[in-house]
Amino acid sequence: KLAVLLLLLTAASATYAEVIPAPVGVRFPGTIELAVDATDVNKRIVRVRETVPVKPGRMTLLYPQWIPGAHAPGSSITLLAGLKFSGAGKRIVWKRDPLNMHAFHVEVPSGVDSLDAEFQYLSPLQSSQGRIVVTADMLGLQWHTVVLYPAGFRADGVAIRPRLSLPAGWQYASALEVEAQTASDVHFRTVSLTQLVDSPVFAGRYFRRVDLDPGGSLPVTLNMVADLPANLAIEPEQVTALRAMVQQSYKVFGAAPYRRYDFLLALSETFSPIALEHQASTELGKPAAFLTKWKSLPFERPDVPHEYVHVWNGKLHRPLDLATPNFNVEMGNSLLWVYEGQTNYWTFVLASRSGVMSAEETRQFTARAAALLDQRAGRSWRSLQDTLYDPIMRLNRQRDWPSWQRVVDYYVEGFFLWLEIDARIHELSAGKRSLNDFAASFFGRRGDAPAVITYTFDDVVAALNAVARYPRADFLNERLASNERNNAIQALKAVGWQLVFKDKPTDYSEAIDRESGDADFLYSLGLIIGKGDKITLVQWDSPAFKAGLAGGATVLAIDGRSYKADALKQAIAASKDSKQPIELLIKSDDLYRTVAFQYGEGLRYPHLERIPGTTDVLSLILEPLP
């Protein structure tokens, strides 16, 4: 009976659903006027007024759902409130589509030539509700959260004239061009909906700009907003490294496909973290001390080159199934191993070449990443190819067993895939060619080519074969479908290095644990103990797993004494010479129990070591280009 009822309800919904016009290649007639008031930073409410040219009849307006770079449908629709439509001074009733929550249907009355929309974007007050993008001192405005647009048109064919109201005295940065400005309002030039969504605004009370390409023909600027003026301090060597990153990127990819570029950097303990690419800008949300504690936060720095690489791989050149006509057509993730995987490879290569990271820091990252993949039990059932769809499947929900379920592993596994490919090109060409040659030919700007150049699997294979002949399709298909756990180890071997374990962590790993408050026993007992002595992660099939532990439990004591991370480290270290089990008192919900580990391998932390008698290809790759 329930099945029949559900079928009837589905049929009823379909009956009342309306056909939403598919996007076509004609331009929307007229220009949409968009006014966004972001002055209410205390309540974090963003107020929107929009005027859309219309003709009488049925019309559907869409709220953007599929945002480039997110790799999954967005959920901002839950933060849209107070929606009202009117025309010629009279209220117009709207109806949400019963099958598409991002579509709103209206009947435009006769004699009405413009539709006025009014709504609020209720920016989250707590991180549990979503990203914090408005604080008392700064704002990160993503235009897709504050715009409705007519269905039936490509985003490129919808013209919008945006206006933004900011708190008095605030400064701002965006890739948008300014048409006029008053004390409180910024009037931007008319742009397409595509350009608007691709051009966020960062604004704040405390603001600073740094030129990252002085004397260059295409301005590149680091725009910073911060909780406090002291957070804006930046050392000369940091500026030197960031400037070198820009130049090293040009040497790999060639001419830049922008007129100017703006890094948008928020330094805050309240504003939520973000790293999102755009054609002419990048959104970065970092800890308030990102710049002032630069040396002790090596794991935070790679986001800067990562998002910059996306200018070429992801924005100028884009997988075909990600190049959708508007923001409500589903995107496909089948080539994220290129879009994100190769970008992640260039992230660390360029970070090393520029000095954003040292070569040693990159090796330490590589050791940590290789160990992570080598212990990924889930690789026995879930391939790299299947992880590409993880963002859509989990909708940003955390996984309790990531080592078994796998998550967005295409970032880190993609790094090793492209490292191995680079090594093979070095080998086949006797060191005369490298992935630099592939990047220059494949991701470079191509004369009068369209704004977005799409690529397919076959395009990638053909470009690789043009650099160095090899059965690339077979190799790539095997790696993408593989259920082997040693792909990262093979990549390391190809560049002359191997993964080993020592009883002390690397500086890179120590920095991560220090900032997170974690005690990492992942490669010994197989668990991580975080703040409040809670177990935050248990490795599948590890000693901790076999002892019946899971995330969420609290460690109360070790060997009869109150738990301290150092005490557990000492006990694990002593286990090499002792046959005594390690006993932990665990509280899980309201249950207390003692768990005993018969473990004898001591502390284990991942490191890299050179393979004697081999060429150090990794160091050659990390060398700056002349």
C-alpha positions as a printed Julia matrix, in Angstrom:
626×3 Matrix{Float64}:
  0.0    0.0     0.0
  2.84   2.37    0.83
  4.45   1.72   -2.55
  1.18   2.49   -4.33
  0.74   5.7    -2.31
  4.28   6.85   -3.14
  3.63   6.14   -6.8
  0.45   8.19   -6.72
  2.21  11.08   -4.97
  5.01  11.02   -7.54
  2.48  11.01  -10.35
  0.63  13.91   -8.74
  3.85  15.91   -8.43
  4.66  15.27  -12.07
  1.19  16.43  -13.05
  1.64  19.78  -11.32
  5.28  20.21  -12.37
  5.86  22.52  -15.29
  8.3   22.15  -18.11
 11.33  24.29  -17.36
 12.74  25.71  -20.59
 16.13  24.28  -21.52
 18.91  26.82  -22.14
 19.24  27.86  -25.79
 21.82  29.94  -27.57
 19.84  33.17  -27.89
 20.51  36.22  -25.73
 18.04  37.23  -23.07
 16.39  40.48  -24.22
 17.34  43.33  -21.93
 19.53  43.76  -18.87
 18.73  42.59  -15.34
 19.26  45.2   -12.62
 20.63  43.64   -9.42
 20.97  45.61   -6.18
 22.56  43.87   -3.2
 22.61  45.5     0.24
 25.26  43.93    2.48
 25.32  46.62    5.16
 23.49  44.64    7.86
 26.59  42.83    9.09
 25.32  42.56   12.69
 22.44  40.28   11.7
 24.35  38.98    8.64
 21.31  39.5     6.43
 21.97  40.36    2.77
 19.0   42.08    1.11
 18.4   41.74   -2.62
 16.29  43.69   -5.11
 16.23  42.62   -8.72
 14.44  43.95  -11.79
 14.02  41.59  -14.75
 12.72  42.7   -18.19
  9.72  40.47  -19.04
  6.83  39.9   -21.4
  3.34  38.85  -20.31
  2.91  35.12  -19.88
  4.39  32.17  -18.02
  7.97  32.6   -16.85
 10.4   30.53  -14.77
 13.22  32.02  -12.72
 16.1   29.88  -11.46
 18.27  30.1    -8.38
 21.78  28.79   -9.22
 22.43  25.21   -8.07
 25.52  23.86   -9.86
 28.44  26.22   -9.22
 31.76  25.74  -11.05
 34.46  24.42   -8.76
 32.04  22.94   -6.21
 31.71  19.58   -8.04
 28.31  19.02   -6.42
 24.92  20.73   -6.26
 24.78  23.61   -3.8
 22.41  24.05   -0.87
 22.23  27.86   -0.65
 18.56  27.68   -1.62
 17.77  26.95    2.05
 19.11  30.42    2.93
 16.87  32.3     0.48
 13.9   33.86    2.31
 11.24  36.53    1.97
 10.79  36.06   -1.77
  8.26  38.44   -3.36
  7.53  39.32   -6.96
  5.68  42.37   -8.23
  4.99  44.16  -11.49
  3.54  47.61  -12.18
  3.23  48.05   -8.42
  1.13  44.91   -7.88
  2.08  41.67   -6.13
  2.55  38.65   -8.42
  2.09  35.16   -6.98
  4.9   32.67   -7.44
  4.99  28.88   -7.18
  8.01  26.68   -6.56
  8.35  23.78   -8.97
  7.43  20.57   -7.1
 10.33  18.62   -8.62
 12.98  21.33   -8.9
 13.38  23.3    -5.69
 15.55  25.9    -7.47
 12.83  26.9    -9.97
 10.11  29.51   -9.39
  7.14  29.92  -11.75
  5.25  33.19  -12.21
  2.48  34.38  -14.51
  3.38  37.85  -15.77
  0.18  39.92  -16.21
 -0.64  41.86  -19.34
  0.86  45.35  -19.37
  3.85  44.4   -17.2
  7.26  44.77  -18.84
  9.49  44.39  -15.8
  9.36  41.98  -12.9
 10.61  43.16   -9.51
 11.98  40.52   -7.17
 12.83  41.02   -3.53
 14.39  38.51   -1.13
 17.01  38.06    1.56
 20.04  35.83    1.71
 20.23  34.77    5.37
 23.96  34.34    5.72
 24.72  31.59    8.27
 25.18  32.69   11.87
 26.92  29.44   12.86
 29.19  27.12   10.91
 26.74  24.26   11.51
 24.32  26.11    9.2
 26.84  26.63    6.42
 29.83  28.78    5.6
 30.18  32.01    7.6
 30.59  34.64    4.89
 29.58  37.8     6.75
 31.15  39.01    9.99
 31.3   42.36   11.76
 34.55  43.04    9.91
 34.37  41.36    6.51
 32.21  39.99    3.74
 32.66  37.36    1.07
 29.91  37.84   -1.5
 29.3   35.01   -3.96
 26.87  36.37   -6.51
 25.19  33.03   -7.15
 23.67  33.28   -3.65
 21.91  36.58   -4.42
 20.57  36.27   -7.96
 17.62  34.77   -9.81
 17.79  34.44  -13.6
 15.34  33.48  -16.37
 15.2   29.85  -17.47
 15.69  29.06  -21.15
 18.94  30.96  -21.67
 22.63  30.25  -21.46
 24.38  32.04  -18.62
 26.63  33.74  -21.19
 23.55  35.28  -22.8
 22.05  36.89  -19.69
 23.26  40.46  -19.03
 23.27  41.81  -15.47
 24.13  45.23  -14.07
 25.11  44.69  -10.4
 25.2   47.21   -7.57
 26.57  46.51   -4.1
 26.04  48.48   -0.89
 28.76  48.09    1.77
 29.2   49.37    5.33
 30.73  52.83    5.53
 34.49  52.88    5.3
 34.9   49.34    4.02
 37.2   48.58    1.1
 36.63  45.81   -1.41
 38.17  43.81   -4.25
 36.66  41.91   -7.18
 37.44  40.99  -10.77
 34.42  43.05  -11.81
 35.05  46.44  -13.41
 33.64  49.48  -11.61
 31.4   51.89  -13.49
 30.72  54.36  -10.68
 31.07  54.59   -6.92
 29.5   56.6    -4.13
 30.19  56.67   -0.39
 28.14  53.51    0.16
 27.42  51.96   -3.24
 29.59  50.34   -5.89
 28.08  50.24   -9.38
 29.78  47.55  -11.44
 29.77  47.41  -15.21
 27.23  45.21  -16.95
 28.47  41.64  -17.33
 27.07  38.26  -18.3
 25.64  36.02  -15.61
 28.66  33.74  -16.18
 31.11  36.55  -15.43
 29.06  37.74  -12.44
 29.03  34.34  -10.73
 32.73  33.97  -11.54
 33.61  37.31   -9.9
 33.04  37.28   -6.12
 33.64  40.29   -3.9
 35.69  40.37   -0.7
 35.25  43.47    1.43
 36.22  44.5     4.91
 37.0   47.05    7.55
 40.73  46.19    7.57
 42.12  45.88    4.07
 45.46  45.75    2.31
 46.71  45.27   -1.25
 50.06  43.88   -2.41
 51.29  43.92   -6.02
 52.4   40.42   -7.05
 53.65  41.33  -10.52
 55.2   44.81  -10.32
 55.81  46.17  -13.78
 53.86  43.38  -15.41
 51.46  44.09  -18.27
 48.7   42.12  -16.52
 48.2   43.25  -12.9
 48.17  40.52  -10.25
 47.13  41.69   -6.79
 46.89  40.1    -3.37
 43.82  41.67   -1.69
 43.54  40.96    2.02
 40.78  41.48    4.57
 41.36  40.61    8.22
 39.87  40.47   11.69
 42.55  42.88   12.91
 45.08  45.19   11.22
 47.95  43.15   12.71
 46.85  40.11   10.67
 47.65  42.0     7.45
 51.41  42.04    8.11
 53.32  40.24    5.36
 57.08  39.67    5.24
 59.23  40.5     2.2
 60.19  36.84    1.68
 56.51  35.9     1.54
 55.88  38.5    -1.13
 58.96  37.27   -3.02
 57.67  33.69   -2.95
 54.19  34.67   -4.14
 55.64  36.77   -6.95
 57.86  33.86   -7.98
 54.78  31.6    -7.99
 53.13  33.88  -10.56
 56.22  33.86  -12.78
 56.82  30.11  -12.47
 53.17  29.56  -13.45
 53.65  31.64  -16.58
 56.72  29.55  -17.45
 54.68  26.35  -17.23
 51.36  27.39  -18.79
 52.26  30.39  -20.93
 50.27  33.59  -21.36
 47.61  34.38  -18.79
 43.97  34.32  -19.96
 42.95  37.36  -17.91
 43.31  41.13  -18.05
 44.1   41.29  -14.36
 44.02  38.83  -11.49
 42.9   39.29   -7.89
 43.72  36.95   -5.03
 40.95  37.49   -2.46
 42.3   36.47    0.94
 40.27  36.57    4.19
 42.33  36.24    7.38
 39.91  35.37   10.14
 38.97  33.09   13.0
 35.27  33.63   12.22
 34.98  33.79    8.43
 34.78  30.21    7.14
 37.64  28.57    5.25
 37.39  28.45    1.48
 39.56  27.79   -1.53
 37.61  28.32   -4.75
 38.91  29.1    -8.21
 37.7   31.72  -10.68
 38.95  32.9   -14.06
 40.31  36.21  -12.81
 40.28  35.79   -9.04
 40.54  33.27   -6.22
 38.61  33.03   -2.96
 40.79  32.04   -0.01
 39.67  31.89    3.6
 42.57  31.27    5.98
 43.3   31.47    9.72
 43.9   34.98   11.03
 47.58  34.11   11.62
 48.13  32.64    8.12
 50.67  35.33    7.21
 52.11  36.04   10.65
 52.65  32.29   11.3
 53.55  31.48    7.7
 56.52  29.23    8.52
 54.6   27.13   11.04
 51.6   26.59    8.71
 53.12  24.83    5.67
 49.93  22.82    5.07
 47.87  26.03    4.6
 50.06  27.49    1.87
 49.4   25.08   -1.05
 45.87  26.44   -1.58
 47.37  29.61   -3.05
 49.11  27.98   -6.04
 46.35  25.36   -6.32
 43.61  27.87   -7.07
 45.92  29.87   -9.32
 46.69  26.81  -11.47
 42.95  26.48  -12.03
 43.11  29.63  -14.15
 44.48  27.37  -16.88
 43.22  23.93  -15.82
 39.57  24.31  -14.9
 38.64  27.78  -16.09
 40.3   28.35  -19.48
 40.41  24.61  -20.18
 37.59  22.56  -18.71
 36.32  18.98  -18.94
 33.44  18.75  -21.37
 30.99  17.46  -18.77
 31.73  20.43  -16.5
 31.14  23.05  -19.21
 27.39  23.39  -18.76
 25.27  26.13  -20.4
 23.91  27.55  -17.15
 23.99  26.98  -13.4
 21.03  24.61  -13.22
 22.24  21.96  -15.62
 23.9   19.01  -13.89
 27.66  18.82  -14.09
 29.72  15.66  -14.53
 32.88  14.78  -12.62
 34.39  12.13  -14.9
 37.64  14.05  -15.48
 38.33  15.44  -12.0
 41.5   13.32  -11.98
 42.74  15.9   -14.51
 40.88  19.0   -13.33
 41.8   18.5    -9.66
 44.35  15.7    -9.77
 46.78  17.36  -12.14
 46.12  20.74  -10.56
 47.14  19.22   -7.23
 50.34  17.96   -8.84
 51.22  21.42  -10.13
 50.23  22.86   -6.75
 53.2   21.3    -5.0
 55.57  21.56   -7.96
 54.96  25.3    -8.27
 54.96  25.77   -4.5
 58.46  24.25   -4.43
 59.74  26.06   -7.5
 58.63  29.42   -6.13
 59.53  29.02   -2.47
 55.93  29.06   -1.24
 57.03  25.69    0.15
 60.54  24.34    0.43
 61.49  21.18   -1.46
 61.82  19.43    1.9
 58.3   20.46    2.92
 57.02  19.08   -0.39
 58.81  15.78    0.21
 57.32  15.6     3.68
 53.84  16.23    2.26
 54.51  13.51   -0.32
 55.49  11.01    2.39
 52.34  11.74    4.35
 50.15  11.46    1.26
 51.79   8.21    0.11
 51.27   6.62    3.53
 47.65   7.73    3.54
 46.99   6.03    0.19
 49.05   2.95    1.0
 46.87   2.37    4.08
 43.61   3.15    2.25
 41.87  -0.2     2.7
 38.98   1.08    0.63
 41.09   0.94   -2.49
 40.41  -2.82   -2.49
 36.82  -2.11   -3.55
 36.57   1.53   -4.66
 38.63   2.8    -7.58
 40.07   6.26   -8.18
 37.47   6.72  -10.93
 34.62   6.1    -8.51
 35.91   8.66   -5.98
 35.34  11.36   -8.61
 31.64  11.22   -7.8
 32.1   11.49   -4.03
 31.21  15.21   -3.77
 27.83  14.55   -5.38
 27.19  11.44   -3.3
 27.96  12.78    0.13
 26.96  16.44   -0.27
 29.77  17.57    2.06
 28.77  15.2     4.84
 31.7   13.76    6.78
 32.54  10.08    6.52
 33.1    8.02    9.68
 35.35   5.49    7.95
 37.22   7.42    5.23
 39.98   4.81    4.94
 37.34   2.27    3.9
 34.65   4.43    2.28
 37.2    6.71    0.56
 36.44  10.39    0.02
 37.79  12.94   -2.5
 40.94  10.89   -2.97
 41.32  12.11   -6.55
 43.27  15.09   -5.18
 46.02  13.1    -3.5
 45.92  10.03   -5.75
 45.84  12.34   -8.75
 49.08  13.88   -7.47
 50.8   10.49   -7.64
 49.21   9.58  -10.97
 50.67  12.68  -12.61
 53.97  12.3   -10.75
 54.34   8.85  -12.31
 53.37  10.18  -15.75
 55.98  12.94  -15.43
 58.59  10.34  -14.46
 57.71   8.2   -17.47
 58.01  11.19  -19.81
 61.45  11.92  -18.31
 62.45   8.28  -18.88
 61.1    7.94  -22.42
 62.68  11.2   -23.56
 65.99  10.65  -21.76
 65.29  13.72  -19.64
 64.6   16.03  -22.6
 60.86  16.37  -22.02
 58.54  16.5   -19.05
 54.99  17.29  -17.97
 55.98  20.95  -18.41
 55.74  20.33  -22.16
 52.31  18.77  -21.84
 51.05  21.67  -19.7
 52.32  24.31  -22.1
 50.69  22.69  -25.13
 47.48  21.46  -23.52
 46.59  24.25  -21.08
 48.13  27.2   -22.91
 46.12  30.01  -24.45
 45.21  29.39  -28.1
 44.84  32.59  -30.04
 41.19  33.41  -30.7
 39.84  30.26  -29.04
 36.57  30.56  -27.06
 36.58  31.7   -23.44
 36.28  28.07  -22.31
 38.09  25.31  -24.19
 36.65  21.9   -23.39
 38.59  18.65  -23.25
 37.83  14.92  -23.14
 39.7   11.78  -22.1
 40.82  11.27  -25.71
 42.15  14.84  -25.87
 44.29  14.21  -22.78
 45.66  10.95  -24.23
 46.47  12.56  -27.59
 48.29  15.47  -25.93
 50.34  13.12  -23.75
 51.28  10.98  -26.72
 52.4   14.09  -28.57
 54.92  14.7   -25.78
 56.2   11.13  -25.47
 54.79   8.05  -27.19
 53.37   5.48  -24.8
 50.12   3.49  -24.6
 48.62   6.26  -22.47
 44.99   5.18  -22.75
 45.77   1.69  -21.41
 47.91   3.1   -18.6
 45.32   5.69  -17.56
 42.39   3.28  -17.72
 44.32   0.79  -15.61
 45.2    3.41  -12.98
 41.67   4.84  -12.88
 40.08   1.41  -12.41
 42.78  -0.09  -10.2
 42.06  -1.65   -6.83
 45.74  -1.97   -6.0
 47.04  -0.19   -2.91
 50.6    0.45   -4.1
 50.1    3.0    -6.93
 51.61   5.81   -4.84
 54.57   3.58   -3.92
 55.15   2.82   -7.62
 55.07   6.54   -8.44
 57.66   7.24   -5.74
 59.87   4.46   -7.07
 59.67   5.99  -10.55
 61.13   9.27   -9.23
 63.85   7.61   -7.14
 62.28   7.65   -3.67
 60.62   5.23   -1.26
 58.26   5.43    1.69
 59.71   4.47    5.08
 58.49   4.78    8.66
 60.43   6.28   11.56
 59.72   6.86   15.22
 59.5   10.65   14.89
 57.08  12.64   12.7
 58.22  15.08   10.02
 58.04  18.82   10.71
 55.14  19.0     8.24
 53.1   16.39   10.13
 53.98  17.95   13.48
 52.68  21.31   12.26
 49.36  19.75   11.27
 48.98  18.01   14.63
 49.98  21.13   16.55
 47.36  23.29   14.86
 44.59  20.68   14.94
 45.29  19.53   18.49
 45.48  15.93   17.27
 47.67  13.1    18.53
 48.38  11.01   15.44
 48.84   7.26   15.96
 47.46   6.38   12.53
 50.38   4.17   11.46
 50.9    2.42   14.79
 47.66   1.71   16.66
 45.63   3.07   13.74
 43.77   5.99   15.29
 43.86   9.74   15.81
 42.91  11.26   19.18
 41.79  14.88   18.96
 40.66  17.66   21.25
 38.9   16.59   24.41
 40.71  13.24   24.09
 38.08  12.1    21.6
 38.92   9.51   18.97
 38.37  11.36   15.69
 39.45   8.63   13.27
 40.06   4.88   13.29
 41.87   3.25   10.39
 40.03   0.3     8.86
 41.64  -3.08    9.71
 44.13  -1.41   12.08
 44.89  -2.67   15.61
 42.42  -0.08   16.96
 39.74  -1.29   14.53
 40.31  -4.92   15.47
 40.1   -3.97   19.14
 36.57  -2.66   18.53
 37.23   1.08   18.58
 35.4    3.66   16.49
 35.32   7.43   16.14
 33.53   9.45   18.8
 34.72   7.51   21.83
 36.74   9.29   24.55
 40.05   7.99   25.89
 40.05   8.37   29.68
 43.12   6.48   30.83
 46.19   4.55   29.7
 47.57   1.71   31.75
 45.6    2.82   34.78
 46.56   6.5    34.67
 44.79   9.57   33.26
 45.23   9.78   29.52
 47.88  12.06   28.1
 49.08  11.92   24.52
 52.73  11.79   25.61
 51.98   8.84   27.9
 50.47   6.9    25.01
 53.46   7.75   22.81
 55.8    6.43   25.5
 53.78   3.24   25.87
 53.77   2.61   22.11
 57.5    3.27   21.91
 58.13   0.89   24.82
 56.02  -1.82   23.18
 58.93  -2.71   20.89
 60.85  -4.15   23.83
 57.96  -5.23   26.03
 55.36  -7.94   25.74
 53.01  -6.05   28.03
 49.75  -4.99   26.33
 48.76  -1.33   26.14
 45.48  -0.78   27.99
 43.13   2.12   27.27
 40.04   2.97   29.29
 37.41   4.1    26.79
 34.06   5.83   27.25
 31.63   5.39   24.38
 28.2    6.93   25.0
 27.51   5.79   28.58
 29.6    2.62   28.32
 33.04   2.31   29.94
 35.4   -0.44   28.88
 39.06  -1.34   28.82
 40.7   -2.13   25.48
 44.03  -3.97   25.39
 46.47  -3.78   22.47
 49.14  -6.43   22.01
 51.26  -4.19   19.81
 55.01  -4.34   19.34
 56.1   -2.19   16.4
 56.69   1.11   18.19
 55.86   4.57   16.88
 55.59   4.86   13.09
 55.52   8.09   11.07
 55.92   8.36    7.28
 59.1    9.73    5.68
 60.74   9.62    2.26
 64.17   8.14    1.58
 66.2    8.03   -1.61
 66.49   4.7    -3.39
 70.26   4.16   -3.79
 71.57   3.99   -7.34
 68.53   5.7    -8.95
 68.09   9.12  -10.55
 66.51  11.69   -8.28
 63.76  12.68  -10.73
 61.68  14.26   -7.96
 64.34  16.87   -7.23
 64.66  17.61  -10.95
 60.9   18.19  -11.15
 60.93  20.55   -8.16
 63.75  22.72   -9.51
 62.63  26.25  -10.54
 62.4   26.84  -14.29
 64.98  29.35  -15.56
